[in-house]
Amino acid sequence: MAPETAVPKDDAQAPMPTGRLHWLRSGKLEIALAPEAGGRIAQLRYDGVDWLVGPDEVGQATIAWGCYPMVPWAGRIRQGRFRFDGRRFGLPVNFGGHAIHGVGFSRPWRIDSVGADSATLTLALPEDGYWPFGGVATQAIHVRSNRLELQLAVQAGDQAMPAVLGWHPWFRKPEQLLFAPSAMYPRDAEGIATLPCGSPASGPWDDCFINQGDVTLVSAGQRLRLRADTDHWVVYDGAPHATCVEPQTGPPDGFTLAPNRLEPGQRLQLRFELEWEGDDLG
């Protein structure tokens, strides 16, 4: 018998105030860290230009601002249901009848260390109807003079667990998105990624792609290059005010499409680098 799910809290659309901000700075780059608001980055500012959609622009909806970690899954889990080790599990649905973006983006993270240009954070994952496996998630953030280095990790506790990690930045609408993926997961009638992958379609997108190269955003005379140690990227550019470019260790509905198993004590991590430069190439 599948474990009972908890009564779902609307943690995707509910308001999420920033809480106390911790500013990290180096050179022209400064970021506002909001550990109480799902361990997210509330703003990225380079040479006076703000790159992220802030909470005041979207009514503070938890899902819709800043740059937040997705853990222990990224994107939607179809109807909140999946199988693991021969058992059926159900997660509380919180967005369009599906379970979206994990449990970390709506919970306060603990600050383990914070300095002028770096911070580390920890989140103990639940072992209940929201997430039955436990485990622990960690973040390491390093601000360089023109580069932000992010590392997200999850470690299984005393039982095996599935895991997919991701980062979800809400960038203010750029003037250009430079992106050349090699393949794309098609979406079905529920808007969920499916297999097999095919050739990339034209946008607007809310899709998962296979992409081995950098992704570049151009805005306000700056170029922002995005790179990660993964080849899975979700791009959402259907909103008039924002574009999301999300590195993930697997696709949406990954527990079914591309299962990744962590044994007790095993760790999965994702590195994400954002590097700014003057737009002198266009």
VOGU-3710 file (C-alpha; in Angstrom, 3 decimals, decimal comma):
1> mapetavpkd> 0,000/0,000/0,000  1,300/3,448/-0,885  2,076/5,810/1,993  -0,609/8,403/2,667  0,126/11,857/1,335  -0,074/14,917/3,519  -2,857/17,407/3,008  -1,210/19,664/0,430  -0,276/23,214/1,257  -0,433/25,626/-1,665
11> daqapmptgr> 3,263/26,310/-1,442  3,612/27,124/-5,142  1,150/29,992/-5,529  1,049/31,210/-1,924  2,863/34,451/-1,048  6,507/34,081/-0,053  8,038/37,191/1,554  11,783/37,554/1,272  12,536/37,548/4,982  15,930/38,849/6,009
21> lhwlrsgkle> 18,320/39,416/3,107  22,061/38,726/3,247  24,009/40,658/0,603  27,126/39,001/-0,822  29,457/41,111/-2,975  32,615/40,979/-5,043  33,658/43,539/-7,633  30,655/44,620/-9,702  28,554/41,616/-8,679  26,232/41,530/-5,670
31> ialapeaggr> 23,502/39,088/-4,750  20,713/39,172/-2,172  20,386/35,807/-0,419  17,004/34,999/1,155  17,446/31,817/3,240  13,989/32,081/4,821  12,365/32,206/1,373  13,249/28,728/0,188  16,999/29,301/0,295  16,743/31,400/-2,841
41> iaqlrydgvd> 18,651/34,270/-4,335  16,273/37,218/-4,300  18,311/39,380/-6,688  21,381/39,264/-8,922  22,873/42,690/-9,613  25,849/43,249/-11,899  27,232/46,742/-12,506  23,957/48,234/-11,313  21,680/46,060/-13,484  19,132/43,823/-11,724
51> wlvgpdevgq> 18,707/40,502/-13,540  16,001/38,689/-11,563  12,262/39,168/-11,204  11,644/40,259/-7,610  8,726/39,350/-5,339  7,120/42,778/-5,591  6,710/42,301/-9,340  4,645/39,097/-9,048  2,727/39,451/-5,780  5,326/37,358/-3,933
61> atiawgcypm> 4,043/34,037/-5,353  6,532/31,421/-4,126  7,029/29,818/-7,521  7,498/32,999/-9,536  10,511/35,049/-8,413  14,202/34,990/-7,664  16,446/31,990/-8,281  15,591/29,001/-6,125  16,847/25,444/-5,679  14,683/22,541/-6,809
71> vpwagrirqg> 15,247/19,535/-4,565  14,731/16,564/-4,284  12,977/16,797/-7,660  12,832/19,420/-10,402  9,833/20,321/-12,519  6,570/18,423/-12,309  6,012/14,895/-11,039  2,949/13,777/-12,970  -0,053/13,823/-10,610  2,480/13,498/-7,794
81> rfrfdgrrfg> 2,809/9,755/-8,457  5,817/7,543/-9,091  7,206/4,092/-8,358  10,429/3,377/-6,489  11,798/-0,003/-5,423  8,566/-1,631/-6,555  6,341/0,587/-4,386  3,917/3,291/-5,416  4,287/6,718/-3,845  2,126/9,820/-3,863
91> lpvnfgghai> 3,304/13,383/-3,266  0,964/16,294/-2,497  -0,002/18,103/-5,677  0,572/21,844/-5,584  0,403/23,095/-9,171  -2,129/22,151/-11,839  -2,755/18,702/-10,395  0,963/17,861/-10,250  3,745/18,030/-7,651  6,203/20,705/-8,727
101> hgvgfsrpwr> 9,811/21,713/-7,936  10,446/19,674/-4,801  10,097/20,786/-1,183  13,096/23,094/-0,799  11,798/26,181/-2,585  9,108/26,906/0,014  10,948/26,037/3,249  13,484/28,057/5,248  17,094/26,935/4,915  19,614/27,085/7,739
111> idsvgadsat> 22,660/29,273/7,252  25,763/27,287/8,133  28,186/30,066/7,216  27,989/33,494/5,622  30,746/35,932/4,710  31,298/38,937/2,493  31,261/36,894/-0,717  30,132/33,365/0,148  27,585/31,341/2,086  26,606/27,736/2,786
121> ltlalpedgy> 23,098/26,556/3,641  21,460/23,307/4,735  17,940/21,902/4,598  16,906/18,685/6,339  14,429/17,027/3,988  11,232/15,770/5,584  10,326/12,152/6,108  6,552/12,405/5,887  3,745/12,757/3,364  5,468/15,634/1,628
131> wpfggvatqa> 8,602/13,563/1,033  8,909/10,075/2,563  12,650/9,458/2,236  14,401/12,080/4,337  17,925/13,098/3,397  19,666/16,459/3,518  20,194/19,202/0,928  23,065/21,693/0,901  23,998/24,808/-1,044  27,357/26,513/-1,499
141> ihvrsnrlel> 27,396/30,019/-2,978  30,522/31,897/-4,068  30,487/35,412/-5,543  33,438/36,389/-7,749  34,029/39,774/-9,383  31,988/38,866/-12,485  30,917/35,296/-11,787  28,504/33,493/-9,471  29,239/29,872/-8,596  26,400/27,791/-7,184
151> qlavqagdqa> 26,514/24,218/-5,968  23,418/22,290/-4,936  23,604/18,783/-3,473  21,391/16,196/-1,847  22,542/13,271/0,240  20,367/10,291/1,023  19,793/9,465/4,667  19,436/5,938/6,010  17,275/4,767/3,122  17,622/4,814/-0,646
161> mpavlgwhpw> 15,798/7,574/-2,520  15,239/8,982/-6,014  16,606/12,452/-6,767  16,665/15,147/-9,431  18,220/18,556/-8,721  17,787/21,902/-10,434  18,022/25,671/-10,227  15,086/27,879/-11,232  16,132/31,462/-12,048  13,442/33,938/-13,113
171> frkpeqllfa> 15,393/36,321/-15,326  13,878/39,641/-16,288  12,972/39,436/-19,957  16,244/39,605/-21,902  16,714/41,267/-25,238  18,146/38,022/-26,610  18,311/34,362/-25,613  21,160/32,526/-27,359  20,510/28,807/-27,093  21,261/25,910/-29,464
181> psamyprdae> 20,000/22,614/-27,986  20,446/19,315/-29,797  17,212/17,619/-28,698  13,958/18,212/-26,856  11,522/16,219/-24,736  8,037/16,521/-26,297  5,203/17,536/-23,980  1,858/15,741/-23,850  -1,653/17,082/-23,243  -0,889/17,531/-19,528
191> giatlpcgsp> 2,147/19,664/-20,332  4,531/17,004/-19,012  7,753/15,906/-20,706  7,648/12,537/-22,478  9,982/10,240/-24,410  11,457/9,743/-26,940  13,307/13,008/-27,459  13,070/14,677/-30,836  14,344/17,711/-32,687  13,884/21,070/-30,919
201> asgpwddcfi> 10,715/22,901/-31,912  10,398/26,647/-32,219  9,241/28,623/-29,167  7,687/29,937/-27,099  8,891/27,185/-24,802  8,086/25,535/-21,523  10,212/22,531/-22,355  13,182/20,381/-21,405  16,121/20,207/-23,792  19,370/18,344/-24,222
211> nqgdvtlvsa> 22,069/21,005/-24,496  25,831/20,686/-24,119  26,870/24,313/-24,614  26,560/27,606/-22,772  23,284/29,495/-22,737  23,597/33,276/-23,099  21,233/36,097/-22,170  21,753/39,620/-23,517  20,300/42,600/-21,680  21,149/46,240/-20,842
221> gqrlrlradt> 24,531/46,111/-22,561  25,589/42,971/-20,704  25,930/39,318/-21,583  25,250/36,622/-19,031  26,665/33,193/-19,854  25,139/30,191/-18,103  26,868/26,840/-17,803  26,366/23,749/-15,659  27,705/20,226/-15,292  24,564/18,745/-16,828
231> dhwvvydgap> 23,088/18,492/-20,308  19,434/18,909/-19,229  18,006/22,430/-19,394  14,415/23,619/-19,053  13,552/26,900/-20,771  10,335/28,798/-20,121  9,986/31,977/-22,158  6,214/32,228/-22,503  5,812/35,040/-19,961  6,089/38,626/-21,257
241> hatcvepqtg> 8,116/39,769/-18,230  10,543/36,876/-17,701  12,557/33,994/-19,123  13,578/30,987/-17,027  16,680/28,968/-17,943  16,946/26,025/-15,569  19,793/23,497/-15,382  18,604/20,138/-14,051  20,221/16,755/-13,464  17,279/15,100/-15,241
251> ppdgftlapn> 13,995/15,896/-16,959  10,665/16,843/-15,397  8,849/13,717/-14,187  12,363/12,370/-13,845  11,447/9,725/-11,261  9,585/7,986/-14,086  11,382/9,073/-17,278  14,988/8,841/-16,097  15,137/7,264/-12,637  18,212/8,125/-10,595
261> rlepgqrlql> 18,716/6,165/-7,401  20,763/7,282/-4,426  21,836/4,577/-2,020  21,916/5,414/1,709  24,541/8,092/2,252  25,103/8,631/-1,489  25,285/12,196/-2,820  24,100/13,905/-6,011  25,247/17,415/-6,871  24,781/20,086/-9,533
271> rfelewegdd> 27,136/22,971/-10,299  25,765/26,114/-11,965  27,908/29,048/-13,056  26,717/32,496/-14,167  29,329/34,760/-15,764  28,845/38,376/-16,840  30,635/40,330/-19,536  30,088/43,497/-21,554  28,002/43,011/-24,665  30,819/43,802/-27,067
281> lg> 30,132/40,912/-29,396  26,856/42,090/-30,899
//
